[in-house]
Amino acid sequence: MPMNKLVFATNNENKVTEIRKVLGNQIEIITLREAGIDIDIPEPHDTLEKNATEKSTTIFRMTGLSCFSEDTGLEVEALNGEPGVKSARYAGEGRDTKDNMEKLLANLEGLENRKARFRTVISLIWNGKETFFEGICEGNIIKFSRGYNGFGYDPIFIPDGSAKTFGEMNIEEKNKYSHRKKSVEKLLQFLKQHLDTQDKSPKFN
């Protein structure tokens, strides 16, 4: 596999779309399905970093290819950082988005402090070495969902500096604020530096 291709340890098409939008044609992203890998990698740990590492190291062991994974959590200040690493399964193992939002809104009922942040952690394994990249988007949780775009908690989260929820934004608007975009931009900068170094290295016949 050429070095401008990376395996992304996910089959979440929403995440793939967001990341491909940021990277454009600079790096080609290969999903697990496209790589012929059909597994559901567990996320058993208590931090985003450990869960991201679990996914990237699993794929690296299976393929030997440079790859990356990400784990994202919604961290609500008044709930001591919940749902955090349990964001996708906050209301149960069914990963039901509507149930997750309803549980969060119920837990915040009557509370004035609605501050929250989305945090993304990327684990990149490049030439066998792991590097982390983090992206954070600060904002607030509203009392009722608005919008049908995005996924997860997007319809109840308003990023600082906007009057719209993520659920009311198209992908271009969301990427002006997105935690995932911030982490991917750091990933891209890292890759550019290493690819530039690689391109400038002496070539031997």
N, C-alpha and C positions, 0 to 999 in steps of 0.2 A: 504494500500500500504506500503510495507516495507520501512524502512528509507533509504535504499541504492538506492531507485528509486526517480527520480525527474521529474516532468512535465516541459517540455520546451515549453514556450508559443510561438510556431511558427509552421508553416507547410512548411517553407522554407527548402527543402531537402538539398540544398547546405550547409546551416548553420548547419543543423543536422549532416551531414556527417563530416564536419570539427570538430565539437565539440566532436562527438563520437570518432573520431580518437585520440583526445587528452586524453579523459577520459578512453579509452580502456574499460576494464571490471570492472573498479573500482566503477563506478556509472552507473546505467542503466537509460538512457534518454527515457522518454515517450513523444512523440509529441502530439499536440492537437488532431490530427486525431486518433492516437492510444488510446487516452483517451476518444474518442467519443465526442469531442467538435468540432463543425463546425461553427466557427465564424471568422470574419475578424476584429481584434481589431484595432481601429483607432490610428493614431499617430499624434495627433493634436497640439502637444506642440513645443516650440521653443528651447528645449535642448534635447540632447540624454538621459540625466538622467530622465527627466519627461516622455519621451515617453516609456522608459524602465519600469518605475514605473507604467504607465498606463496599460501596458500589464500584468505585474506580478500580480498587485493587482486585475485586472479583473479576472484572472484565479483563484487566491486564494479565491476571494469571491464566485466564482462558485463552487469550489471543496473542499475548506478547506484543500487542500494538499500543502505541501512544493513544491515550483516551482520557476522557474527563467525565465527571458526574457533578451533579449539584443537588443540594438539599436546601429547601426554602421553608421558613416558618414565619407565621404572624405572631409577633410578640406584643401583648397588650399590657401596658404599664400597671393598670389597676388590678390586673389578675396575676401579678407577679411573673409576667412573661409568658403566660399561657396564651394560646395553645402551643406555641413553640414547635418543638420537634413532632408534636402530635397533631399538627394542623390538619393534615389530610384525614386523620382518623379521630378527630376530636369528639364526634358523637358516636363513634363505634367503628368496627373494622370494615363496614360497608363502604366507607369513603364517600358518603352521601353529602354533596355540597350544601344542599338546602338544610339538612339536619345540622351540619356543622355551623352554619350561619345562625340558625335558630338557637342553638345552644349557647353560642357566644353572646348573642343579643340578650338572651335570658340572664346570663351571668353578669351582664353589665347593667341590667335594669336598675334604675334608681341611682346609679353612680354618675357623678359629674365628670370625672376624669375619663375621657375617651381616647387618650393618646395611645398610639400604637405604631408599630413599624414592621415592615416586611424586611427580612434579612435573608440574603442568599449567600451560600458558601459553595464555591466551586473547588473540587479536588481534581487537579490535572496531574496525570502521570505522563511525563515527557522523557523519553529515553531512560525509563526506569526510575526516575526521581519524581517525588510528589511535591507539588507546590499548591498553596491555597490562595484563593482570591475571594474577597468579600464585597458585597454591595448592599447598601441600606437605603430604604425609602421611609422617611418619617411621615406620619399623618394622623388621622383620627378615624374612629369607627362611628358611623352615623346610626340612627335608631331604626331606619327602615331601608331596605335594599332599593337601589336605583340602577337601572341599566341591565342589559343582557349580554354585554360583551365580556371578553376575558374568561376567567375561570376561578374556582376557589372562592375566596372572600372578596373578590374584586367589586361586587355590587354594594358592599357596605364600607368600603375603605376610600377615603378621600386623601390624596397626598397633599402635603403642605404646599401652598402656592397655587392650588387649583380649587375650583368650585364644583368640579365633576368628580364622581367616583371613577375608579378604574373600569367599572362595568359600563359607564357611559362613554368611555373613550374608545377610539379606534386604536390599532396597534401603534401607529405613528405617534399619536398623542400620549399613549401610555409610556412609550419609550423615552419621552422627555423626562420622566420621573423614575422610571422602573429600576428597582433594586437589581433585577436580573440583568438589565442592560449594563448597569454600573460594574457588576462583577465580570460580565462577558467582555466589556471594554478593557478591563485589566488583563484578562486572559489573552485577548487579541494583541495587546501591546507586548506582552511577554513572548508570544509566538512570533511576532514580527521581528523582535530583537534577535531571537534565536535562529529564525530562518535567514535573516540578513547575515548573521555571523556564519551560518552554514554556507550560504551562497558565496561569501567572500573568502572562504577557506581554500587553501591550495588544492588544486585538482591534480591527481597523478594517474597516468595511463598505465 
